[in-house]
Amino acid sequence: MSEVRVLIVDDSSVMRKIVERSLRQAGLDSLLAYEASNGADALETLKSKPVDLILTDINMPSMDGLEFLRQLRSQDLAPGVPVVMITTEASLDRAKQALAAGAQYFIPKPFSIEQIRARVLPLLKTA
Amino acid sequence: MKCTTPQCLQETHPGLCDAKNLDAGVEEVFGMMLGVNCRRIADAPAAEMETEQGIVTAVIGLGGVLSGACVLRCSARAAMRMVGRMAGMVFAEVDEMVEDGIGEICNMVAGAWRNKVPELAASCGLSVPAVVSGSGYNLHLQALEFQLQCAYGFEDVRFTVSIAYGGLSQPKPRTA
């Protein structure tokens, strides 16, 4: 697989590192990771950096993950790019909101490498 | 373990004060994110926590049907060990990254616990984390009457998790 460009959106810098490491451990050896600490930062990043995949938290200051998704879709910033939400907000309502806003998958924290491998990597093969 | 929840609430909402839910949440988070087998231990290790490097406390606010907080408290050394294990790094001091990581661990523990309590799963929100580090401070949670507190450990790392709350309101009926 050629280099995969991933945008990781989380207000925790530690969690961004862990998500990146998890992607590598799941098999994405050739990975270019961009980071953003909230939805507004992520939208700015996407204006200049095309990506193949977006992984985002929900609970973030400034602009949360759901609003980020809505803005992403309404501004058509990353058409066709799969979005996976990785969050502690794992209620069914939240999952429905995320999917309705355009997320492909909803992975609850804590997560395993197996979940990343099973849920995230197939999205890249079909994107 | 310490539980100060009144008997009436224990009877109407047994999941709230059942330490097994908290145990399961802690074990899930530490097993999946740190790769360690973390278990409840007998007593709160207050004496072990106070070291020269101080204490780290992370707080996640609980809102919605339950008003309260989830508090994770540990020594600076334990905080560095926990975040180091989770991030695959070694820390020599409690810097911003350690504080950030402890906040995330507390956030995941709060979320995992909440998801195991049926009466809370869909109707209790979590705040972003707040983290305090240093020595010689006390954390006062205003107007929170009830508390479930347990101590946990893995290897030589010890910490406590407390769920403190002021009461439980009835969830609002859903409208179509």
Chai-1 contact restraints between the chains, C-beta under 6 A:
chainA,res_idxA,chainB,res_idxB,connection_type,confidence,min_distance_angstrom,max_distance_angstrom,comment,restraint_id
A,S12,B,D100,contact,1.0,0.0,6.0,A-B,restraint_1
A,S12,B,E104,contact,1.0,0.0,6.0,A-B,restraint_2
A,S13,B,D100,contact,1.0,0.0,6.0,A-B,restraint_3
A,V14,B,A87,contact,1.0,0.0,6.0,A-B,restraint_4
A,V14,B,M97,contact,1.0,0.0,6.0,A-B,restraint_5
A,V14,B,D100,contact,1.0,0.0,6.0,A-B,restraint_6
A,V14,B,G101,contact,1.0,0.0,6.0,A-B,restraint_7
A,V14,B,E104,contact,1.0,0.0,6.0,A-B,restraint_8
A,M15,B,E104,contact,1.0,0.0,6.0,A-B,restraint_9
A,K17,B,A87,contact,1.0,0.0,6.0,A-B,restraint_10
A,N59,B,V128,contact,1.0,0.0,6.0,A-B,restraint_11
A,P61,B,V128,contact,1.0,0.0,6.0,A-B,restraint_12
A,T88,B,N107,contact,1.0,0.0,6.0,A-B,restraint_13
A,T88,B,M108,contact,1.0,0.0,6.0,A-B,restraint_14
A,T88,B,G111,contact,1.0,0.0,6.0,A-B,restraint_15
A,A90,B,N115,contact,1.0,0.0,6.0,A-B,restraint_16
A,S91,B,A121,contact,1.0,0.0,6.0,A-B,restraint_17
A,S91,B,A122,contact,1.0,0.0,6.0,A-B,restraint_18
A,D93,B,A122,contact,1.0,0.0,6.0,A-B,restraint_19
A,K109,B,M108,contact,1.0,0.0,6.0,A-B,restraint_20
A,P110,B,V29,contact,1.0,0.0,6.0,A-B,restraint_21
A,P110,B,M32,contact,1.0,0.0,6.0,A-B,restraint_22
A,P110,B,M33,contact,1.0,0.0,6.0,A-B,restraint_23
A,P110,B,M108,contact,1.0,0.0,6.0,A-B,restraint_24
A,S112,B,M32,contact,1.0,0.0,6.0,A-B,restraint_25
